[in-house]
Amino acid sequence: MVPANLLALLRTLADARDTLAFGAFMRGPMVWLTDEELPDSAEEVRATTGGVKPGHAPE
C-alpha cells in the first residue's frame, strides 16, 4: 500500500496543475504546512513564477 503523502507527491509530479494533490502533499508529514501557511506558500509560488502556474506557458 502506498502512503497517501507519497501518492499526492507522485500525482503532483505527474500533473503540475493538480493543485489538490499539491495541497495534500504540502500539508502532509513531509512538509507539515498548516492551513494558515498553505495560502501564503501558494502566493509565494505565484510571485516567484510571475503569476504563471507551474507547467503552463505564459500567455
N, C-alpha and C positions, 0 to 999 in steps of 0.2 A: 504494500500500500504506500502510495506517495503522500508525504505530508502536504497539507493544504498550502503552506507557505511556499514550498518548492514548486508546486503546481502553479501558484499565482506568478512566481518568477518566470517559469517557463512560458506561461501564457503572455506575459508582458514582453518577453524577448521575441516571441513568435509574432506578436502584433503590437507595435508601439502605440496604436490607437486605443487599445483596450485599457481604458482608464480605471475600470472596475478592478481588473487584475492588478494594475499598478498600485491602486489604493490598498488593496488587500495585502499585497506584498509589503508596502511601506508601514502598515500597521502591525504586521506580523512580528514574530520573535527575532528575526534577523536585523530589523531596523528599529522597531518599537516607537514609531511616531504616535503621538496622542491625537485625539480628534481635533484639538486646537492647533497642533503643529502641521497637520496634513494640508490644510488650505494654504498655509504660509509657504510650504515647500513647493506646492503646485504653482504659486505665483512666482516663486524664485526661478523655477524651471522656465516658465513663460518669459520672464525678463531676460534670462540667460540666452534663450534661443530667439530673441527678438519677436516674441509673440507667435512663433511658428511651432506647432506641435511636433514632437519627435516623429520622424517617419513621413513628414509632409514637406513638399517643396513649397517655398514661398510663392505667393500669387503675384 
